[in-house]
Amino acid sequence: LVVDPLVHPDYPVPAGARRSFVDGPLYDVATEALIAPYALDPRWHELNHAAGLSGEDAGLNRFEPRFFYLLGGPLNRPRPEVDVWSPTQLRVTTPDTGHPSLIRMLNLNYFPSRARFTDEAGNLVAMAEIIAHDGREFRDTLSGADFAPLLRDVGRPLVTPVVAFGAAERYDLLVQAPHPGRYLLNVDFLHWSRRGVLATRTVPLVAG
């Protein structure tokens, strides 16, 4: 569920842009997207809905996924009439092409996930700024101000090439490539205890 805030007169919104919260930074509506890693253990889908409720060992302590997906896609287009909505590529902006893109990342896994932004050669590129976590924006709460300013507004933006998140966690990322070209969003599916990479799914990012 995505709730767009009301436009406050102190924080106007020009055409083609939006804010993810009332005083949030502007982002480009045309390139807003949702990315949701999801893994599936087919054994769980063969169990009765009430499996384990009477104390029997149904094996629900073991999540052994065999199928790995990246669900979601651009939010400015009608949803495709398909069973699985999965992006083949995403567009992102550059400093010369307007406001940053907004990628909403939601981990639908029981296992942790890790998102890595790279160039096509696999080199990490710090092109993601984390602006909110689980719907709560990052603010300078130590400033003593009546209304805490955003970290980015006090010169401390949370810019990174890697975002790690656990089950059901959500992050809002402003994404802007440094130059036009092709980049990659690589999402690693990690085992919860061994921390090994079970699978990686990649979405090309076309910038410019």
Residue, then its C-alpha position, 0 to 999 in steps of 0.5 A: l500500500v503506497v500512500d502519497p502525502l498531501v501537498h503542503p504549501d510550504y513544500p510545493v510539488p512541480a509537475g512530474a514530481r512527487r514527495s514520498f512524505v510531506d517535506g521529503p525530497l522531490y523525486d521523478v514520478a515517471t521512474e518511480a518503481l517497486i522492487a520486492p525480492y521473494a523466494l518460494d519453498p514449494r514444500w510449504h505450499e503442499l502443507n495444510h493451512a492448519a499444519g503445526l497448529s496442534g503441536e505436530d512437527a510440520g517442518l515450518n522451522r525449515f525454509e528451503p527455497r528453490f525459486f527466487y524472484l524479483l517482483g514489482g516494476p515501474l509504478n507509473r504504468p498499468r500493471p501487466e495482465v500476468d501472474v507474476w509482475s517482474p521487471t526486465q529493466l528500470r529507468v533511472t535519472t541522472p543529475d542532468t535529467g531531473h529529480p532522482s528516481l524513487i525505488r521502494m524496496l520491500n523484502l518479501n523473504y523469510f531470509p535477509s536480502r542485499a541490494r547492490f548497485t553496480d556498473e556493468a563490470g560489477n564495480l559498486v556505484a554509490m547511487a542510492e540515498i536511503i531516505a526512509h525505513d519502514g515508512r519513517e524518514f531519517r531525521d536529525t533528531l539530535s538537532g534540538a529543533d522543534f521539527a527535526p530536519l532531514l539528514r540530507d538537509v543538514g549535509r549528512p545524506l545516507v548515500t550507499p552502493v549496498v542496502a541490506f534488509g531483513a524479512a518484511e523490511r522496507y526502504d525508500l531509496l532515491v536513485q540517481a546514476p552519476h552518468p548516462g549509461r547502463y547500471l545493474l541492481n543486483v539482489d542477493f538472497l542470503h541464508w539467515s544463519r550461514r549468510g551464504v548467497l543462495a541466489t542473485r537476481t539482477v535488473p538492468l538500470v538504464a540511466g539518462 
